[in-house]
Amino acid sequence: MTPRALLTSFAVLLMGCTVGPNYRRPAVAIPSDFRASAPLPPAQAASLADLKWFEVFKDKELQGLIRTALEKNYDLRDAVARIDVARAGLGITRSGQFPNVGAAGNIEINRLSRDGATALSPAVLPTQNRNFGTVTLALLSFEVDIWGRLRRATEAARATLLGAEENRKGVVTTLVGDVATAYLTLRELDDVLDISGRTLRTREESLELTRSRQQGGVATLLDLRQA
C-alpha cells in the first residue's frame, strides 16, 4: 500500500470515529394548504405570529399595558437570564477549540525582626526585608480535536442557546397574548355593562310611558303590569 493510500485510509478511519453523528433536522410533512382550498392572497398569506405585536394591536392603552408587562414580568426576566447563561456556556465550550496562552505571577514581601528570640545584628542582616517572586508562563496549550469531542460539545451548547432563545420568544408570545386577551375581555364586559344599562333605561322609559297611557285611560291595568 502506498503512503498516500495509507494516509487516506487513516483519515477516513479518524472521521468514522468522531463522537456522535452529524445533526440532521427531522423531516416533517407540511400540508400545502392551510384552512383554505385555494391559495390565499399575499396580504393574507403571512402568519399572524410573524407580525409585530404593536402592529397587530393598535389600541394605545393596550400597547402601554403590554410594554409594562414585558418590562415587569419575572418569567420573561428568567428567560432572558437563561439566554445569557447559555451564551456564556457556548463561549466557554467553544474556547476549548482554540490555543490557550496563560501567564501568572506572584510576589511575597516579608520583614524579619531584629529583636526576636535570636537577635540579628545589622552586620549579619543588613536589611530586614525579604522579597520573593515567581512568574509562570504557559506559552501554548492546545487540544487536537481528533475525535470531535469539542465540536460536538460546541454544537450541543449552541443548540442549548437556540433553545433558550426560542423559549424567550414563546414567553413573549404567551405574555402578549394573555395581556391582550384579558384587556379585550375586560373591554367586552364593559360594553356588555353599558348595553345592559341602556337596556334598563329603555325599559324604564317604556314602563313610564305605559303608566301614563294607563292613567289617561288608553292602556289597561294588564298592560301596565306586563310592562
TORTOR-754157 format. One record per residue (C-alpha): residue number from 1; x, y, z. Coordinates in Angstrom, 3 decimals, always signed. Example, Ala and Ser with C-alpha at 12.3 -4.5 7.8 and 13.67 -1.06 7.14 Angstrom:
REM TORTOR-754157
NODE   nr         X         Y         Z
NODE    1   +12.300    -4.500    +7.800
NODE    2   +13.670    -1.060    +7.140
This chain:
REM TORTOR-754157
NODE   nr         X         Y         Z
NODE    1    +0.000    +0.000    +0.000
NODE    2    +1.366    +3.393    -0.982
NODE    3    +1.876    +6.107    +1.646
NODE    4    -0.862    +8.240    +0.086
NODE    5    -3.382    +5.401    +0.259
NODE    6    -2.328    +4.656    +3.825
NODE    7    -2.786    +8.299    +4.827
NODE    8    -6.217    +8.418    +3.156
NODE    9    -7.335    +5.278    +4.948
NODE   10    -6.136    +6.684    +8.258
NODE   11    -8.043    +9.942    +7.684
NODE   12   -11.244    +8.067    +6.801
NODE   13   -10.828    +5.954    +9.935
NODE   14   -10.485    +9.063   +12.097
NODE   15   -13.574   +10.637   +10.545
NODE   16   -15.552    +7.494   +11.241
NODE   17   -14.555    +7.592   +14.893
NODE   18   -15.869   +11.070   +15.661
NODE   19   -18.090   +11.466   +18.693
NODE   20   -21.703   +11.086   +17.597
NODE   21   -23.320   +11.531   +14.175
NODE   22   -23.881   +14.838   +12.451
NODE   23   -27.164   +16.500   +13.353
NODE   24   -29.892   +16.407   +10.731
NODE   25   -33.197   +18.158   +11.075
NODE   26   -36.028   +15.601   +11.112
NODE   27   -38.303   +15.640    +8.095
NODE   28   -41.780   +16.991    +8.884
NODE   29   -44.692   +16.632    +6.482
NODE   30   -46.134   +20.126    +5.921
NODE   31   -49.542   +20.461    +4.219
NODE   32   -49.613   +22.516    +1.056
NODE   33   -52.824   +24.330    +2.076
NODE   34   -53.897   +25.707    +5.454
NODE   35   -57.590   +26.243    +6.173
NODE   36   -58.233   +27.062    +2.529
NODE   37   -58.544   +25.025    -0.629
NODE   38   -57.298   +27.893    -2.813
NODE   39   -54.076   +29.851    -2.269
NODE   40   -54.550   +32.954    -0.157
NODE   41   -53.545   +36.380    -1.474
NODE   42   -50.109   +37.625    -0.341
NODE   43   -51.677   +40.121    +2.076
NODE   44   -53.397   +37.260    +3.969
NODE   45   -50.834   +34.505    +3.446
NODE   46   -48.457   +35.849    +6.111
NODE   47   -48.787   +34.226    +9.508
NODE   48   -50.123   +36.352   +12.341
NODE   49   -47.252   +35.082   +14.524
NODE   50   -44.740   +36.742   +12.177
NODE   51   -46.232   +40.202   +12.720
NODE   52   -45.057   +42.607   +15.400
NODE   53   -47.464   +42.788   +18.293
NODE   54   -47.671   +46.598   +18.177
NODE   55   -48.716   +46.300   +14.524
NODE   56   -51.467   +43.831   +15.424
NODE   57   -52.895   +45.765   +18.403
NODE   58   -53.498   +49.413   +17.536
NODE   59   -55.004   +50.402   +20.885
NODE   60   -52.648   +52.805   +22.691
NODE   61   -53.802   +51.743   +26.156
NODE   62   -53.305   +48.068   +25.299
NODE   63   -49.840   +48.796   +23.917
NODE   64   -48.932   +50.514   +27.176
NODE   65   -50.138   +47.534   +29.209
NODE   66   -48.151   +45.103   +27.051
NODE   67   -44.974   +47.183   +27.371
NODE   68   -45.403   +47.282   +31.141
NODE   69   -45.896   +43.517   +31.244
NODE   70   -42.777   +42.944   +29.127
NODE   71   -40.750   +45.135   +31.479
NODE   72   -42.055   +43.750   +34.781
NODE   73   -42.747   +40.059   +34.105
NODE   74   -40.443   +37.768   +36.084
NODE   75   -40.855   +34.787   +33.767
NODE   76   -39.517   +36.862   +30.892
NODE   77   -36.610   +38.075   +33.021
NODE   78   -35.794   +34.477   +33.861
NODE   79   -35.921   +33.526   +30.162
NODE   80   -33.545   +36.374   +29.263
NODE   81   -31.179   +35.343   +32.067
NODE   82   -31.173   +31.783   +30.726
NODE   83   -30.124   +33.141   +27.326
NODE   84   -27.189   +34.944   +28.939
NODE   85   -26.183   +31.764   +30.747
NODE   86   -26.443   +29.679   +27.566
NODE   87   -24.446   +32.259   +25.562
NODE   88   -21.703   +32.284   +28.200
NODE   89   -21.662   +28.481   +28.243
NODE   90   -21.299   +28.414   +24.460
NODE   91   -18.347   +30.800   +24.639
NODE   92   -16.634   +28.734   +27.325
NODE   93   -17.222   +25.460   +25.475
NODE   94   -16.135   +26.862   +22.129
NODE   95   -12.943   +28.328   +23.584
NODE   96   -11.608   +24.795   +24.053
NODE   97   -11.105   +24.528   +20.287
NODE   98    -8.553   +27.337   +20.222
NODE   99    -4.972   +27.520   +21.535
NODE  100    -4.625   +28.863   +25.067
NODE  101    -1.879   +31.195   +26.309
NODE  102    -1.624   +31.938   +30.011
NODE  103    +0.603   +33.848   +32.395
NODE  104    +0.610   +34.122   +36.183
NODE  105    +2.731   +35.983   +38.723
NODE  106    +3.154   +36.002   +42.476
NODE  107    +5.198   +38.105   +44.892
NODE  108    +5.710   +37.761   +48.660
NODE  109    +7.095   +40.530   +50.896
NODE  110    +8.419   +39.573   +54.378
NODE  111   +10.056   +41.677   +57.067
NODE  112   +12.262   +39.976   +59.645
NODE  113   +12.521   +41.177   +63.229
NODE  114   +15.901   +42.034   +64.769
NODE  115   +14.580   +41.629   +68.329
NODE  116   +13.274   +38.087   +68.121
NODE  117   +14.392   +35.030   +70.095
NODE  118   +17.733   +35.246   +68.276
NODE  119   +18.949   +38.787   +67.876
NODE  120   +20.242   +39.652   +64.436
NODE  121   +22.750   +42.450   +64.186
NODE  122   +22.842   +44.816   +61.187
NODE  123   +26.155   +43.261   +60.204
NODE  124   +24.528   +39.850   +59.780
NODE  125   +21.224   +41.123   +58.382
NODE  126   +21.770   +44.427   +56.554
NODE  127   +18.118   +44.689   +55.541
NODE  128   +15.064   +43.271   +57.225
NODE  129   +13.035   +42.905   +54.018
NODE  130   +12.975   +39.611   +52.147
NODE  131   +11.058   +39.636   +48.858
NODE  132   +10.281   +36.575   +46.767
NODE  133    +8.558   +36.459   +43.386
NODE  134    +7.526   +33.781   +40.922
NODE  135    +6.353   +34.053   +37.327
NODE  136    +4.669   +31.263   +35.381
NODE  137    +4.184   +31.492   +31.637
NODE  138    +2.205   +28.906   +29.660
NODE  139    +3.165   +29.669   +26.097
NODE  140    +0.780   +27.319   +24.319
NODE  141    -1.667   +24.592   +25.182
NODE  142    -3.885   +23.100   +22.507
NODE  143    -6.065   +20.002   +22.274
NODE  144    -6.247   +18.453   +18.833
NODE  145    -9.904   +17.572   +18.440
NODE  146    -9.374   +14.346   +16.520
NODE  147   -12.490   +12.551   +17.738
NODE  148   -14.779   +15.567   +17.581
NODE  149   -15.416   +15.862   +21.323
NODE  150   -15.083   +19.635   +21.379
NODE  151   -17.023   +20.098   +18.155
NODE  152   -19.928   +18.050   +19.440
NODE  153   -19.859   +19.865   +22.773
NODE  154   -19.961   +23.200   +20.903
NODE  155   -22.903   +22.022   +18.806
NODE  156   -24.751   +20.967   +21.958
NODE  157   -24.051   +24.323   +23.637
NODE  158   -25.226   +26.182   +20.531
NODE  159   -28.414   +24.106   +20.470
NODE  160   -28.971   +24.996   +24.129
NODE  161   -28.594   +28.686   +23.282
NODE  162   -31.044   +28.433   +20.386
NODE  163   -33.480   +26.591   +22.632
NODE  164   -33.227   +29.342   +25.258
NODE  165   -33.889   +31.989   +22.601
NODE  166   -36.947   +30.123   +21.331
NODE  167   -38.157   +29.762   +24.923
NODE  168   -37.887   +33.548   +25.350
NODE  169   -39.917   +34.057   +22.169
NODE  170   -42.532   +31.640   +23.496
NODE  171   -42.719   +33.517   +26.799
NODE  172   -43.119   +36.837   +24.973
NODE  173   -45.841   +35.439   +22.711
NODE  174   -47.731   +33.919   +25.638
NODE  175   -47.394   +37.065   +27.728
NODE  176   -48.580   +39.377   +24.955
NODE  177   -51.472   +37.043   +24.166
NODE  178   -52.556   +36.796   +27.811
NODE  179   -52.455   +40.557   +28.341
NODE  180   -54.343   +41.212   +25.104
NODE  181   -56.949   +38.552   +25.926
NODE  182   -57.525   +39.934   +29.421
NODE  183   -57.764   +43.506   +28.092
NODE  184   -60.186   +42.629   +25.295
NODE  185   -62.287   +40.541   +27.688
NODE  186   -62.489   +43.499   +30.061
NODE  187   -63.480   +45.799   +27.196
NODE  188   -66.148   +43.276   +26.183
NODE  189   -67.538   +43.174   +29.712
NODE  190   -67.562   +46.984   +29.809
NODE  191   -69.582   +47.022   +26.576
NODE  192   -71.970   +44.406   +27.952
NODE  193   -72.429   +46.508   +31.102
NODE  194   -73.058   +49.618   +29.040
NODE  195   -75.586   +47.823   +26.847
NODE  196   -77.329   +46.441   +29.928
NODE  197   -77.523   +49.926   +31.432
NODE  198   -79.023   +51.383   +28.264
NODE  199   -81.467   +48.494   +28.014
NODE  200   -82.568   +49.123   +31.605
NODE  201   -83.137   +52.815   +30.906
NODE  202   -85.167   +51.933   +27.796
NODE  203   -87.322   +49.517   +29.762
NODE  204   -87.882   +52.138   +32.474
NODE  205   -88.943   +54.709   +29.866
NODE  206   -91.307   +52.157   +28.303
NODE  207   -92.789   +51.459   +31.751
NODE  208   -93.292   +55.163   +32.375
NODE  209   -94.979   +55.543   +29.001
NODE  210   -97.316   +52.613   +29.718
NODE  211   -98.121   +54.074   +33.143
NODE  212   -99.037   +57.414   +31.561
NODE  213  -101.229   +55.662   +28.992
NODE  214  -102.984   +53.697   +31.744
NODE  215  -103.585   +56.839   +33.762
NODE  216  -105.003   +58.510   +30.663
NODE  217  -107.351   +55.618   +30.004
NODE  218  -105.653   +54.470   +26.816
NODE  219  -103.945   +51.357   +28.275
NODE  220  -105.339   +48.838   +30.702
NODE  221  -104.032   +47.707   +34.074
NODE  222  -102.972   +44.439   +32.452
NODE  223  -100.728   +46.386   +30.018
NODE  224   -99.177   +48.223   +32.954
NODE  225   -98.474   +45.019   +34.862
NODE  226   -96.983   +43.387   +31.786
NODE  227   -94.741   +46.420   +31.262
